[in-house]
């Protein structure tokens, strides 16, 4: 019986990579113009897959909107496969929630064209997260297609991929990637020969049916496909060639497995993440190549997931939900999730565009958060600041607020004494009316406005508190009169009169998803003490931790363990994909030329010490880019690290600012482990993954045990919390394990891809200059350290999700309000979806948890389809993810399918 060959015509379409988006879109329009005509006129060209991502369709229709109906018709007839993703994202460098929103957007958009491919297509991700099988299963998918990261232990065309919670999918292994049949030969005999040779080389992973992926990066459809397949099929008794969809191929594979002895259970199995370079490189260096992109991604995702969405979902009326603004922001974030975009392994104009999109998303998230806080201020009314906890867990933290009193209230720390009269706006006589209108619109509490025309200067003084209602029309008339009464260029200054006030730091506690009015109270925990001795030795301490800075080298100790903060700068002749040491020799620099310590904040609520260091680093590798030695050019670099400690907390916050003037190098901070360790536990999407001291490599990539940590990593009793994703490695390895953790602060390279190099013998992309990846200029990296903590994710919230302050507006209405109470699990998302309040919870531990929610509803899958009624506490399996549809919409969704 002939062995079946399933030929899947497709293209792999990177929206932006070694060329900017618009350049690639021009080629995309050419591709789809020709493809649609071919599908309509050539019955032999039976099918085409549009790379599993709907962004390809939208990018095309933005130029050819009239082709929407033809795409819909071809998709409905099975000739064109769309989705399921909106974008083919990187799994590690975006949040788990971004991955879910990506799939939602893809499925929703594909539904407008008749539906998506029901297959988890993951062809070119740089490794796979542990929870991806659970995410796919949550959307109703039973199968996936994968390439990179598959461990050497998997030596078959398909395997069972199991998430930590036990969810699983059947994974089709693209043993040679998505391009094994990319370019067609000129005749049928050559096609058969290539198929036969490929099958022999890749046994036992070639499979039956054999999958022949006819496409690659930006490859145009090949017109001869139908003819060649027919001719080859007629020539061969060994092979049975057919053109089909990828989903049809996988269904055939699965049906064959189920009919065989043992069924799917007989397949090899793999549980958890897949980051092996055994057969294909995973390009692990993308985690550290453009840390500015990593930081922007984190701020955008946290701003949307943890502030804007939950605040509007919980503290505003359902009909006020800002769906359009949030949709715009999420569209920017999801487009940036494309692996060549978020991974920053692209030319500089592409990375500039990525940063711009993140900045727009951050602006939207911050603006929506500010508006939600105004809602809360109006709901409370009265006087006295309002403190909001945007997290589910009850917690205490340090806030900053302005107190209109001459002296600081008890239990607070003075940060700034603010004068009674302050400048709030300025302009000229020509636009005096606009300036006054702006001030009036900005502050509805004003009761007094005086406009004084001094001839060569116009002074406006505003105030509140007289109890007399302001005659706003009269003020506007006076502004018009003065504006017309002299030279247009006369300067205008607006001053605000209010009582003298102080800006203070205070420690306060708030329940989860609650706002409450702040009342000053004495500090109920031991204060922070800060001191710098005459020799420069600094000490920062509370009742939880003691930090001492060594003025000799700028490192510090935690509770007597020395050596934290040791910076190690070494050469990097790699590229945006991989680090590579200079093969001609490296020169490590780990000691500064000068150290100056000073007190930044004195306590008692918050203390901070600044460590300013001066370094001499090599300017770049030598001319041949192979060595970094003492005879290269050197540059002076300043690095300033600020250590901050809050009263009542064991978390030491660290902010390191580097004025980077060197190229071709990697800067890491070494952090001693309290106890030697042979493994690390790092945060990942909806999970914590345990990794050993070694990685698995292969002929195309040296195994480097540098790993991504999302939010946090713990080893040997030390927990490091990071902003978003950071690269780490356990180092100082001896017989009893690792003695330190190295956290990459920045990595400077100048090429998108190198040619062959020591850590990766084959190029990962075109050899194109990317000077922006040298990260010249100022970069600040924020992280935190704690020893022997029980809850790393609580520390992440403390470090990067601070309590918020709202200003009350209007008459007194309430002093506190709890909008939602969830206990027993981490809360990953709170939003309004489909007319109900949706809450996503997850259990990042290996023990079952009991979850309680303060209202009934339904447990639903990731498409929002009901699974079980929720009327009380429920058990959440180890590593499980659960989505809850709560309150008034619960009954309504019971009939939705």
N, C-alpha and C positions, 0 to 999 in steps of 0.2 A: 504493500500500500504506500502510495506517495506521501511524502512528508509535507505538511502544509506550511506555506510561507504567507504570512499576513503582511501586506505592504500598506503602510500608513503614510500617505502624502501629508506633509505639514511644513510649517516654517516655525523657527524659534525666533521670536521677535522681541529684541531688547529695545524698548522705547528710546532709550538714550544710553550711550556707552562711550565708544571711541569717537563718536560724533554726537552733536547735540540733537535734541528731540526733533526739531523741525527738519533737519537734514534727513534723519531716518524716516520721518513721516512722509516726505516726498517719495522715498522708495516704497513705503508701505502703500501709498495711493497707487503707484504704478503696479505693485504686486496684485492688489485687490481688483483694480480695473481689469487686468488681464485674466485673473482667476475667475471672476464672476462671469465674464464672457465665455471662458473655456468650459465652465461647468454647465452653462446653458447650451453650448453647441457641440460638446464632445462627450457622448455617452460613455466612452471608454475611460474618461477621467471621472471615476465613480465617486470620489470622496476627497475632502480636504479638511484638515484640522487646523483651526486658527490659534494654535499654541496654548489652548486652555485658559485664555484670559480675555475678558470682555473689553479691556482698555483698547485692544487692537481695533475692535469694531467702532468704538466711540471716536478714536483718533481718526479713523477713515471717514466716518459719517460727518465729522465736523467740516470736512472738505467736500464730501459727496453726499449731502443729506438726502438727495433723491434716490439713493440706492438702498435705503432702509427696507423697502418692501421686497426688493429682490433678495436681500440677505435673509429676510424673514421667510420667504418662499423656499429658498434653497436649504435653509436650516430645517424647516418643517418637513421637507421631503427626505431628510437624512443625508443630503449631499455635502453639507457643511456642518462641522461640529464646533460649538461655541461653549465657552466657559469650562469649568464652573467658577474659577477665580475671576476677580476683577483685574488683578495684577499678579504676576508670578513673583512672590515676595521672597525675601530671605527670612528664614525661620528664626534665627538667633538674634538678629539685630533689631527686630521690632517686637512689640509686646504681644502677649497672647491675645489680648483684646483686639489689637490691630489685625491679627490673622483672622479672627472671627469676623470682624467688620469687612475685611477683604472678601471673604467668601460670601457674606450676605449681599454685598454690593454686586458681586458677580452673578449670583443666582437671581437676584431681583432684576438685573439688567437683561440677563439671558431669557428670563420668563417673557419679556416683551417681544422676543423673537421665537418663541415656541418652546423654550426650555434649554437647560444646560446639559453637558455631558456629565453623567452621574459617576464620576470617577475622580479620585484625588490625584490630580496630575501634578507631580513634583519633579520635573525633569532636570533642573539645573540649580537647585538650592545647595548652598555650601555646607552640607550636613543637615541632619534632621533632628528636630527636638523630640524629647521622650513622649510628650503628650499629643503628638500629631495623630496617632491612631484614634485616640479618644475624641479629638476635635472632629476628625472625619466621620467617625461613627455617630457623633452627635448631630451631624448634618444628614445622616442616613446613608452614608457611603460605606460599602463593604470592601472596596478595593482601592488600591493606590498604585501609582507608577513612580519609581524612584531610580536615581542613578548614583550620585555622589554619596560618599560616606558609608557605603555598605561594607560591613566587616568581612575579613577573610573567611570567617567561619561560615558565611553564607555562600554556598557554591552550587546554586541551583537557579533556574530561571524565575522561580517564584518562592515566596516564603511567607510565613505568618509574622506579621509585625505587631507586637503587643505593647500597649501603653502600660505604665506602672499600675493603673487601676484594674488591668485585665481586659480592657477594651482591645479589640484587634481588628485589623484589616488584612486581606490577602494582598501582598505587595508583588507587583511585576517588577523584576529587576532588569533595567536597561544595562546589560552587562558591558556594553561598549558605548554607552551614551545614546543620545537622541539622534545620532547622525550616521549610524552604521550603513545605511543605504542612501546617503545624502545625494550623491551625484550619479546619475544613470550613465551606463556605458553606451557605446554606439550600437551594439547589437545584442541579440537575445542570448547568444552563447556566452558572451562575456558576463552578462548579468548572472546566468546560472553558475558560472565559474566563481564569481565573487561570493555568491551566497554559499556555495559549497565550501570554499576556503574559509569564510568567516565562521561557519558552523563548526568546522574542524578545530579552528583556533580557540574557540570559546566553549567547547564542551567541558563540563556538562551544563553550562549556563545558557546555551543557545535555545534549548527547549523545543517542544513540538506542541503546537505550532511555533515556528520561528518568527520572531518579530523583526521586520525590516523597515526601519524608520527612514522614509524618503524625504529628508529635509535637514536643514541645519540653520545656523544663524543667518537671518536675513536672506535666505535662499529663495529665489523665485520658483514657482511651480514649473515642472519640466514637461513640455508638451508631448514628448514621445512616450510617456508612461503607459498609457493604455495599450498602444501598439506593441511595445516591448514585452509587457506582461502576457499579452495574448500569444505572441510568438514564442516566448520562453516556455509557456505552459504547454504549447503544442509540441515543442521539441523534447520535453523532459518527462520521463516516467518516474524519476526519483523525487521530483518536487512538484507540489501543487500550489501554484501562485495565484493569489487573489488580492485585489485592492479592497480594503475595508477600513472601518473606523477603529480607533484605538479601543473604544469601549467594546466593540464587537470582538476584537481579539481577546481582550481580558475575559469577556463572558465565555468565549470558547475555552480559554485556558481553565477557568474555574469549573466549567461543566465537566471538562476532562478530569480534573482533580477529584471532583465529587464522585465521578463514576469509577475511579480507580480504587484499588484496595487501600483502605485507611482514610480515603477522602482528604480533605484539607488538613486533618489532624496529622497526616503523615508527612506534611511539609516541614522543612527545617523552620525553626522559630528564633526570633530575636526580640528581646524585651528592652525597651528604653531607647535612648538617643543613639544616633549613628553618626560618628565623626571619624571614621577610618579612612586613611589614605592608602589602603592595601592595594587597590586597583586603579583608583582615580584620585587625583588631588582634591582636597577639600578647601584649600586656599584659606587657611586659618588666620593669616595675617590681616584679613579685612577688618577684624575686630578693632585693631589698633591704628589703622592707617590714617584716618581723619577724625580725631577725637572731637573736633568741633561739630561734626555731623552727628556723632553719637550723643553729644550733650543736647543739641537742638531737638533730636528725636525724642529724648527723654522728657524734655520740658513740654513739647507739644502733646505727647501721649498722657503724661500726668495731668497737664492742664485740662485736657478733655475728659479723661476717664475718671479722675479723682476729684476734680473741682467743678468744671462747668456743667457736666451732665448731672451728677448727683445733686448739685445745688438747685438746678432748675427742676429736676424731677421731684425733689422732696419739699422744696420751700416755695414753689410757685404753683398757681392753678394749672390743671392739665391743659387747658386751652391756650395757655401762655407758652407752652413748650416751644423753644426756638428752633424748630426742625430745619428750616432753611439754612440758618447760620451754622448749625452743627453739621448738617450735610455738606456744606461747603468746606468746613474745616476737616472733616473726615475724608473728603475726597482728596484734599491736599496730602494728608498723612498717608493714605492708602497708595496714591500714585508714587509717593516717595519710597514706599516699601519695596518697589521693584529691586531685585537683587543687585543690579549694577548701579542703582541710584543710592539706596541706603548703604551699600557696601563701599561707596565712594571709590570704586575701582574704575573710574571714568575720567575723561578729560576735564580740565578745569571749568569750562562753561557749564558742563552738566552738574558738577558739584555746586557751583554758584547757584544754579537753578534749584537744586535740592534745598540748599540753605534758605533761599528766598521763600520756597513753599512752606518750609517749617516755620519761618518767621511769620508768615501770614497766618498759619494755623495757631501759633502761639498768640498772636495779636487777637484773633477771634476768641480763643479760649480765655485769655485774660479779660477781654472786654465783656464777654458773657458772664464771667465770674463777678466782675465789678457790678454789673447790672443786677445779678442775683443778690449780691450783698445789699444793694439799695432796696430790693424787695423785702429782705429780712429787716432792714432798718425801719421801713414803713410798718411792717407787721408788729414790731416791738414798740416803737414810739418812745416818748419820754426822754430822759437824759441818762447819760452813762453809757460807755462803750459796750458793744455786744461782741461776745467771743463765740466763734463758730468752729466746731470740730467736723471737718469733712470726711473723717474716717469712721469706720464702723466701731472700732474699739474705743472704750473710754480711756482718756489719757490726760496727762498734764504736760504743759509745755511753757515755753517762754514767749511772751508776746511783746510787741512794742506799741505804745499808744501815747497820744497827746492828752495830757491832763491840764485843764484850765484852772490851775492853782499855782500859787507862787512857790510852794514847796512840794516836794515829792511825797505822795501818800506813803504810809507805812508799808514795809515789805517790798518796796520797789527800788529800782536802781536808776539814778539820773543819767540819761544819755546826752541831753542837750537842754539848756535853758533857752526858751523861746521868748523873744521880746514881744511886748504887747502890740506894737504897731509893726506890721510886716507888709512888704511890697507884694502885691498879688497879680498885677498886670501892668502893661505899659503900651504906649502907642504914640500917636501924634495928633495934633489938633484936627488934621484932615479926616481921621477916622475915629474921633472921640465918640461919636454916636455908637459905632460898632463896639468899641471898647466897653462903654458903659452898658450896652445891651448884653454883652457877653458876661459881664460881672453879675448883672441882675438875673440872667438865666441860670447861671451856675449856682447861685446861693439864694434859695427862696426865703431864708430866715432873716434877710437884711431888713432893718427898720430905719436906718439913717444913711443918707448919701449927701455929701457936701462936695460941690464942684467949685474950686477956687481958681479964677483966672488971674495969674500973676503976671500976665503980659508975655514974658519970655519963658514961662513954664506954667502948665496947667496941672493942678493937684486935685485928685479925687480921693476923698476919705470916706470909707463905708464902715458900717458897724451894725450890730444887732443887740437887742436886749432892752430897748427903751420901752417896749410895750405898746408903741404907737405904730399903726399900720402905715407902711410906706406908700406914698403917693407916686407910684411908678410912672404914670403918664407925665406928671410934673417933672420928674427927674429926666425923662427922655427929652422933654421940651427944653429944659435947661442945658442939656448936653448939645442939642442942636444949635441953641443960641450961642454958646461959648465956642462951639466948633466953627461957626461962621464969623467969629469976632476977631480974628487975627491971622497971622501967617500960618499956612497949612503945616509947615514943618515944626511948629512949636511942640516940644516934647510933652507927653502926658504920662503921669505916673499915678497908679491906683494903689492906695494903702488901705489895709484892713485894720481897724481898731478892735482889739479884743483884750480880755484880761491877760496879764502875763501868765505863761504856761510852761510846763516842762514835758519833754518827751522822755518816757521812762520805759524800762524793761520790767516786766512782772511775770511771776510764775503763777499759773492758774490751771485748774482742771475742768474738763467738760466731758459729759457723756458722749457716746458715739452718735453721729448724725444729729447733733443738738446745737442750738444756739442758746446762750444764757447771758444775762447782764453781768458785767464785771463789777465787783465790789472790792476795793482794796482791803487786804488782810495781811497781817504779819507773815513773814516768810516762815513756813512751817517745816522746812528742811534745812539741813546745815548749809551755810553759805559757801560760795566759791571764794577761795583766797588766791591772790596773785601777788607774786613778788619777783623782782629781778635784783640779784646781788651785784655788788660792785665789780665782780669778775665776769659778769654777764650770764651767770647761771640763773636760769629762770625756773620758777616753780608755780604750778597751776594745780589746785587740789579742791576736792570736796570730800564728803564722807563716803563716796563710792570709788574714787580713783585718784591717784596722784601722778602728775606728769612733771618730769624734771628735764630741762633742756641743757645739753652739754655745749657750752660756748666754743669748745675746741673744734667741733665739726658740724654743729647744727642739728645733730640727732637728738632724740629724746627717749626717755624711759617711761614705761607704763608700770606702775606699782613695782618699781625696782628692776624690771627687765629692760636692759639698755639696747640701743641700736635702732630704734624705730626712726623712720624717715631718712635712712641712708640712701642718697641718690646715687645711681650708677648709670653713667652715660657711656654708651658703646657705639661702634659703627654699624651701619646698615647699608649694604650694597644691593638690597632687594628692591621690591616694588610695592605697589598698593595691595598686592595679593599675599605676598610672603616676605617675612623678614629673612635676611641672609647676612651672616657676618662677613666682614671683608676677608677674602681668601688669602690676601697677601699679608695679613697680620692686623690685629686690632689693638687699640690702646684704650683701656677702660679708665675712666676718671670717676673717682668716688669720694673725693675730699675737696671741699671748697677752699678758695684762697683766703676768704675773710668771712666772719660771722658777726652779726650784730643782733642782739635780742632786745626787745622792748615790750612794755605793757601796752596792749591795745585797749583792753577793758578791765576795770579793776574789781568787778564783782559788786555786791554779793550775789546778785541773781545770775549774772553771766560774766565770765572772765575770759580773757583772751590774751595770748602772747604772740608777738610777731617775731619770726626768725628770718632776717634778711641775709642772704648769702651771695657771695660773688664767686664766679667760677671762670676758669679758662678752659674752653673746649675747642677741639679741632673745628675749623670752619667747615670742612667737608672732607670727603675722601680725596686721595691724590688724583692726579689727572687720569689715570687709568681705572679709577673707581675700584681698586682691588685692595687697598690698604689704608690704614689710619695710624700713622706713626708720629714720633716726636718732631719730624722735620716738616710736617704739614703746616699750613697757616692756622693761627689760633685766634679766637675771638673771646672777648669778655662778655659774660652773660650774668644777669641777675635773676635770682630765684627767691621769691618771698613766700614763706609758708606761715599761715596763721592757724594756731591751735586754739579752739574755743571749747569751753566747758560750761554746762548749765548746772545750776543748783538742782540737786536731787536726781541727777542722771549719771550713768556710767559711760555714756557715749562721748568720745573725744572727736569733735568735728575738725576736719583738716581741709584747708583750702590752699593749694599750691599754685602760684602764678609764675609762669616761666616767660621771660622775654627771649624767645628763641631766635638766635642769630646764626645757628649752625645748620648745616644740611647733612643728609645721609647719616642719620644717627637715630638711636633709640634711647629714650630716657625712662628708667624704671625706678620706683621706690621700693626698697627692701624692708620688709616688716617681719621681725623675729616672731616665731611661734612660741607661746608659753611652754608647749610640750611638742616634741618631735612627732610628726604625723606621716602616715603612709597613704593618705587619701584626703581629698577635699570634698565639701558639700556645697555646691553652687546653685544659686537661684537660676531658674529657667522658667519658661512660660508655664504657669499653673503648677509648678513642681519644684523640687529640689533634686539635683542629680549628684550622685557620688562618682568621683573620678580618682583613679590611681595616679601614680607618679610617671607613668609612661603613656605614650600615644602609639597608635598603630599606623605605620607608614608603608610605603611600597616603592616601586620603581619610579614613580612620577613625583614623589614628594617625601622628603625626610620627615620622620615622625618627631614633631615638636610638641611637647606637652604644655603648650600655651592654649588656654581655654577661655571661652567667654563666660563671664559671670553677670547674670541679670539681677540687679539690685543688691546682691550680697554673695559672699563666699566665706565659709568657715573651715578652718583647719587648725588642729592642735590647740584648740581653746580660743583662738583669735577669730573674731568676726570682723570682716571688712564690708562696709556698706558703700555702694557706689551709685553714681547718678546714671541710671539707665543701664548700659552695658559697658563693661571694661574687660580688658585682657589681663589674665593673671597666670602665674606659673609657680609651682612649689619648687624651691631651690635649696641650696646648701644640703644636698642629699648625701646621707651616709648609711651605715649599716642599719640604723634604727629609724630611718625615714628622713623627711625633710625638716630643716630647721628654720626656714623662712619662707615667706610668700613675696614674690615680686609682682608688683602692680605696674602696668605700663601707663605712664603719664602722657607720653606722646611718641610718635614714630614718624620720622621725616624721611621721605623718599622723593625722587623726582621723575619716576617713570610709571606710567600706567602698568606696563608689564616689562620685565626684563626678558632677555633671551635666556638661554640655558644658564642656570646658576646652581650653586652647591646645594641649596635646600630644595630646589625644584628644577629638575633637568630639562623640562619642556616649558615653553612660554605659556602663559595663561591668557594672553590676548595680544593685540598688536603692540609693538615696541614704539610707544608714543609718549612724548614728554607730558608730564603733569606737574609743573613747578609748584602749583598750589599745594600739592601734597607734602611739600617741605615744611608747611605750617610755620612760616616765618612770622614773627611778631609775638603778641602776647596771648597766651593760652592759660586759662585757669581750670584746674581740675579739683573737684570737691569729692571728698570721701570721708568716711568715719570709721573709728576703731572702738571695739569693745571686747572685753575678755569674759569668757564663760557666760554668755548670754543664752537664755532659753528661747527667745523669740526674735530671730533676726529681722523678720518682716516688720515688727513693731519699731525696731531701730531705723529701718528704711523710712517709715512714715515720719518718725521724729526728725530725721535728717532732711527729708526732701518734700514732706507734705505738712508744713507748719500749720498751727492754728491760725484762723483768719479773724480779722477785726472788722466789724461793721459799725457804721454811725447811725444812731436812731434818728427817725424823722417823724414829726407830727406828735399828736397827743399820746400819752402812755396807754398801751394796750395789753402788753404782757411782758413778763420778765424772763421766760425761757420757753423753749419748745423742742421736743424730741420728735423728729419726723419719721424715724424708722429705727427699730431695734433688731439686730441680728447677732446671734451669739453662736459660737461653736465652729465657725469656719471663716476663712478669709473672704472678703467681699471684693470682687474684681471689677464690677460694673454695676451702676444704678442708672437707669434711664427710663424714658417713656417710649414704648414701642407697641404699635398696633392697638392703641387705646388703653393700655394697661401699664402698670409700673413693673418693670422687669429688673430683677436682681440676679446677678451671677455670683455664685459662691464656689469656692474650691477648698479642698483639703490637701495641703502640701506636706502631709505626714504619712507614715506607714501604719497608722492606727485609725480605726473607725471613729468618727466624731458624731455627736448628736447636735443637730443644728436646730435652733429655735428662731422663729420669726414672729413678729408681733401682730400678724394678720394672716388670714387664710388666702388661698389662691390655688395655683396649679404648678406642678413641676412640668416643664416643657422641654422639648429638645431644642437644638440650636436653630431650627427653623421656626420655632414658636409653636410646634404641634404638641398638644397635651399628652402627658404620659401618666400622671397620677394626681389625684386630688391632694391638696395640702391643707390640713386642718389642725396641725399641731407640730410638735417636734418630729424630725425625721432623721434617719441614719444616713450619713454620707460616708461612703466607702473610702478606704485609704486611697489617696491620690485622686479622688473623684472630683468631677466638675458637675455642678447642678445649676440649671437656669430656672428661675421662679417667676411666674406671672402672678402678681399680687393684686389685691383689693377688688374694686368694682368690676374689672374686666374678667375676673376668674370664671364666672359662670358662662359668660359669653363665648369664651374660647373653647369651651368643652366640646362644642360641635364642629370646630374647625379642623379640617384635615388638609 
